[in-house]
Amino acid sequence: MGVPLRQQLTVGSYLIKQKLKGVKKYPLVLMLEPLFRCNLACAGCGKIDYPDDILDKRLSFEECMQAVDECNAPMVSIPGGEPLIHKEMPQIVEGIIARKKYVYLCTNALLLKKRIDDYKPSPYLTFSIHLDGMQDRHDTSVCQEGVFERAVEAIKLALTKGFRVTVNCTLFQGENAHEVAEFLDYVTDLGVEGVTIAPGFSYERAPQQDVFIKGRDVKELFRGIFKIGKQRKWSLNHSSLYLDFLAGNQNYECTPWGNPTRNVFGWQKPCYLLADEGNAASFNELLETTPWEKYGNNSNPKCASCMAHCGYEATAVEDMLRNPFKALVLSLKGIKTEGEMVPESRFEEVVASSLSKIPVNVEVVEKLQGESI
């Protein structure tokens, strides 16, 4: 499977145009975050602990279309919160498709069975289903039993209706390579198009901070996964150089402008993951006023352990464009899973958050969980 050729050609053409124009900072994927409200209360989430007046905010259809037009990235990822809660989401998706942008609608799938007839299969639309492992692992991650089964049921339903479906997997502490490999085997057998996989980022606002895997442990885990994967036929929705980075074989700097975020506060500086660095009123203002040099795992302790694809996938793609021979050699030889790794960043640990944690509004979560049944 993997990303369809049509989409590869569209994105490739876009990248070549940026290079020919001499554009230094360009977006690859717009992270369109139209709400923070969710019907789950995951331990590692840094979004849902905002007060109700923030959780009740929504980006309108018009605001979403303005963001898509401003940014003009070839792909749009719609995370949250839980996007299917948004009443205008079908209209938003249709508007993005009408602009011939590829949209990944990220969902925990609790509402997908109920809402799936609001959407039509399209080569431009993919349901990106959140699964963090097999049943016990995933249900523990999202802090609710039964979610895995409902998500798998929704995946099967979406596939039978002709939708493109991928899985979005975040890895946390306690993972081991064999369990992750079992999970990748399982979702591959389900028939999904591919899997997005990355280590979780330690959101400052996350209710629990001890769930995040960091530093060398991340690279050792991915080396173990990729070693097993040499005998498998997994389809991972990443560039080969980004996967090589996860295995500790590339030393990359973050390029957060590659995945800019538009949310209820505006255009978030510098990226999807850091929530308290300020916001811009427009995409151009984001590019021009963000002190990009202040961020990245060699420049900012908040970024020390980050290896998320929203920061480094665009870096890997840029490296591939500059060094196509390197990418070709990697595709032929495969990812190195033994031997020396590239040096660690100069920050060994993320600085402890000074922000007080705002408790999750349990009553609202329970109400929304009831709506999803």
Residue, then its C-alpha position, 0 to 999 in steps of 0.5 A: m500500500g503506502v501513499p498513493l502515487r497521485q498524492q506523491l506526485t502532487v507533493g513532489s511537484y509542490l516541493i520542486k516548485q518551492k526549491l525553484k522559487g528559492v523559498k527557504k521556509y515553506p509549509l508541508v502540512l498545515m496542522l488545522e486544530p479547530l477545537f481542543r474539546c475531546n471525548l477522552a481524557c488521555a494521560g499524555c494529552g496537553k490539550i484538554d486541561y484548558p478551562d471551559d471557555i477555551l474548550d468551548k471555542r471553535l474555528s468556524f468554516e470560514e476561519c478554517m478555509q482562510a487558514v488553508d488558503e493562507c498557508n497553501a500547503p498541499m496537505v492538511s492534518i486536522p487533529g484536536g481535541e476530537p474533530l468529529i465533535h465539531k458540527e461543521m467538520p463535514q463542511i470543512v472537509e468538503g471545503i479542503i477537498a474542493r481546493k484539491k488539498y489532501v486532508y487527514l482527519c485525525t480521530n479517536a473513532l468513538l464517533l466515527k460509526k455515528r458520523i461516517d455517512d456525513y463524509k464521502p470517500s475521496p482520494y483527498l480524504t483519509f481517516s487517521i485513526h488514533l491507536d497507541g498499540m494493542q488493546d491493553r496498551h491503547d486503552t491504558s493510554v487513553c484512560q478508558e476501556g473498550v476504546f480499542e475495540r470501537a476504533v477497530e470496528a470503525i476502521k473496518l467500517a470505513l474500509t468497507k465504505g471505500f475510505r482511505v484509512t491510516v493509523n496514528c500511533t504514539l509511543f510512550q514509556g514501557e513500550n518494547a519492540h516486539e509489542v510494537a511489531e505485533f501491533l504493526d502486524y495487526v493493523t497491516d492485516l486490517g488493511v489500513e493504508g499506512v501507519t504514522i508512528a512517533p514518540g510522544f512529546s512531553y506536553e507541559r500541560a499534560p496531566q502525567q509527565d512520567v509517561f513520555i519516553k526520551g533520549r536514547d531510549v527512543k532510538e533504541l526502541f525504534r532500532g529494535i522495531f526496525k530490526i524486526g521490520k526487516q522481515r515484515k511488510w509494514s507501510l509507515n507513512h514517513s520519509s525513509l530519512y525521518l525513520d532513520f532519524l528516529a533510529g539515531n542515525q541522522n542529526y537533524e534540526c527542527t523545522p517547525w514552519g514545515n508543519p504550522t498550526r492554526n488553532v483557536f488562539g491563532w497561528q501557534k508559535p513555533c509549532y503544534l507542541l509548544a502551547d505557551e510561546g505566543n500566537a500570530a494573527s496570520f501565516n505570514e506574521l507567523l513566518e516573519t515574527t517567530p524567533w525560529e532560532k530559539y527553538g529546536n533540540n539544540s537551542n531550547p530545553k523545552c525541545a530537548s527530547c522531541m523527535a516528533h514528525c511535526g518538527y522533523e519530517a519536513t527536515a528529512v524531506e528537505d534533506m532528501l531534496r538536497n541529497p537524493f543519493k543519500a536517500l537512495v542508498l538508505s532505501l537500498k541498504g535499509i535503516k542501520t539498527e546496530g553500531e554508533m548513533v549520532p551525538e545527543s543534543r546538548f540538552e539532556e532533559v526537558v526543564a520541568s514545567s513551572l505551569s500549574k496543572i489545571p484539572v480535567n473537567v471530568e463531568v464534561v468528558e463523561k457527557l461527551q463520552g455519552e454522546s459518542i455511544 
